[in-house]
Amino acid sequence: MIPLHDDNPTVLWPLVTIALILANAAVFFYELSLDPRLLESLIYQMGMVPAAVTGASIPGTGGYFTLVTSMFLHGGWMHVIGNMLYLWIFGNNIEDSMGHLRFIFFYLITGLAAAAAHLAFNAASTVPTIGASGAVSGVLGAYLVLFPHARVQTLVHRRIRCGPGVDTSVSQVPAQEPFPILLK
């Protein structure tokens, strides 16, 4: 299921949501402009390397600031498009209910909480962690709490069991339905 839009009208113009999407897109296009060696260096310097954050001395890696900078790096087109689509569909409602300033703090705090959870279970990892998925998951959680009865129009793609084809349709589903698929 791919969310297309929800049925919750908003009052505020989603300034922070749009700014976050533009910032993520700008960083991603910058990543695309780099040759592979420079890109790898960027990922290690600005991505969160758990072992480096927890105290190991690993040359070419960043420090605590990577808990934030890693939220703006993405590993490919589907990674950035998926995160930004979910942020666009659901972030505007959370920003509308919280206001611009509280929303940016909420977004960053949930991203930091996701990074802390990752650190707790992978403290010795030398593999960089990148992406906005933790912060976007915080937005999705807030959406489920604040709008549990909202309807979301989704693109549903199913394989047909009796043949080689697929069935694609658009349908309205309760807000809770698309989220388990994202979390798998």
C-alpha positions in Angstrom: 0.0 0.0 0.0 1.2 3.4 -0.9 -0.6 6.4 0.7 -1.8 9.0 -1.7 -3.6 11.4 0.6 -5.7 11.6 3.8 -9.1 13.1 4.5 -7.9 15.5 7.2 -8.1 19.2 6.2 -5.5 21.5 7.6 -5.5 25.2 8.6 -1.8 26.0 8.7 0.4 26.0 5.6 2.9 23.1 6.2 6.0 25.3 6.2 8.2 23.0 8.2 7.1 19.9 6.4 7.9 21.5 3.1 11.2 22.8 4.4 12.2 19.3 5.6 11.3 17.8 2.3 13.3 20.4 0.4 16.3 20.0 2.7 16.2 16.2 2.3 15.9 16.5 -1.5 18.8 19.0 -1.7 21.1 16.8 0.4 20.0 13.8 -1.8 20.8 15.6 -5.0 24.1 16.6 -3.5 24.8 12.9 -2.8 24.0 12.1 -6.4 26.5 14.6 -7.6 29.4 13.0 -5.8 31.7 10.3 -7.2 31.4 7.0 -5.3 34.6 7.6 -3.2 33.4 11.0 -2.1 29.9 9.7 -1.4 31.3 7.0 0.8 33.3 9.5 2.7 30.3 11.8 3.2 28.2 8.8 4.5 30.9 8.0 7.0 31.4 11.6 8.1 27.7 12.7 8.3 26.0 9.3 8.8 25.7 8.0 12.4 28.4 5.3 13.0 27.2 3.8 16.3 30.7 2.8 17.4 32.1 6.3 16.8 29.2 7.9 18.7 29.7 5.5 21.7 33.4 6.3 22.0 35.4 4.3 19.6 38.0 6.2 17.6 37.3 5.5 14.0 39.1 7.7 11.5 36.9 9.5 9.0 33.7 9.4 11.1 31.8 12.2 12.7 30.7 12.6 16.4 27.5 13.4 18.1 26.3 15.9 15.5 25.8 12.9 13.2 22.7 12.0 15.2 21.1 14.9 13.4 23.0 15.0 10.1 22.3 11.4 9.4 18.5 12.2 9.2 19.1 14.1 6.0 21.1 11.4 4.1 19.5 8.7 2.1 20.7 5.5 0.5 18.8 5.7 -2.8 15.8 6.9 -4.7 13.2 4.6 -3.0 14.6 5.4 0.4 14.2 9.2 0.0 10.9 9.0 -2.0 9.3 6.7 0.5 10.3 8.8 3.5 9.3 12.1 1.9 6.0 10.7 0.6 5.0 9.6 4.2 6.2 12.9 5.6 4.2 14.9 3.0 1.0 12.9 3.5 1.0 12.8 7.3 3.4 15.5 8.4 1.1 18.4 7.4 -1.6 17.2 9.9 0.9 16.9 12.8 2.4 20.3 12.0 -1.1 21.7 11.8 -2.0 20.3 15.3 1.3 21.2 16.9 2.3 24.4 15.2 5.5 25.0 13.2 8.0 25.3 16.1 6.7 22.4 18.2 6.6 20.2 15.0 10.2 20.8 14.1 11.3 20.0 17.7 9.0 16.9 17.7 10.5 15.7 14.3 14.0 16.1 15.5 13.4 14.6 19.0 11.7 11.5 17.4 14.6 11.2 15.0 17.0 11.4 18.0 15.0 8.8 19.9 15.2 6.5 16.9 18.9 7.0 16.8 19.2 6.3 20.5 17.3 3.1 20.1 19.5 2.0 17.3 22.6 2.9 19.4 21.2 0.8 22.3 21.0 -2.3 20.2 24.0 -1.7 17.8 26.6 0.2 19.9 29.6 -1.5 18.4 28.5 -1.3 14.8 30.8 0.4 12.3 28.1 0.6 9.6 26.7 4.1 9.1 23.0 4.7 9.8 21.3 7.1 7.5 17.8 8.3 6.7 14.8 10.1 8.0 12.9 6.9 8.8 13.1 7.3 12.6 11.7 10.9 12.5 9.1 10.0 9.9 8.0 7.0 12.1 7.5 9.4 15.0 5.3 11.5 12.7 3.3 8.3 11.8 2.9 7.4 15.5 1.6 10.9 16.3 -0.8 10.6 13.3 -2.2 7.3 14.7 -2.6 8.8 18.1 -4.2 12.1 17.0 -6.2 10.8 14.0 -7.1 7.2 14.7 -10.3 7.3 12.6 -8.9 9.2 9.6 -9.2 7.7 6.2 -6.2 7.4 3.9 -6.5 6.9 0.1 -3.9 4.3 -0.9 -2.6 2.7 -4.0 -3.0 -1.1 -3.5 -0.9 -3.4 -5.5 -1.7 -7.2 -5.3 -0.4 -10.2 -7.1 -3.2 -12.3 -8.5 -2.8 -15.8 -7.2 -4.4 -17.5 -10.2 -2.1 -16.1 -12.9 1.0 -14.1 -13.7 -0.7 -10.7 -13.5 -1.1 -8.0 -10.8 -4.0 -5.9 -9.7 -3.5 -2.3 -8.9 -6.4 -0.2 -7.4 -7.0 2.9 -5.3 -9.0 2.5 -2.2 -9.8 4.3 1.1 -8.6 2.5 4.2 -8.5 3.4 7.9 -5.4 5.3 9.0 -4.1 2.3 10.9 -4.0 0.0 7.8 -1.0 1.4 5.8 1.3 1.6 8.8 2.0 -2.1 9.6 3.2 -2.5 6.0 5.7 0.4 6.4 7.0 -1.0 9.7 7.7 -4.5 8.2 
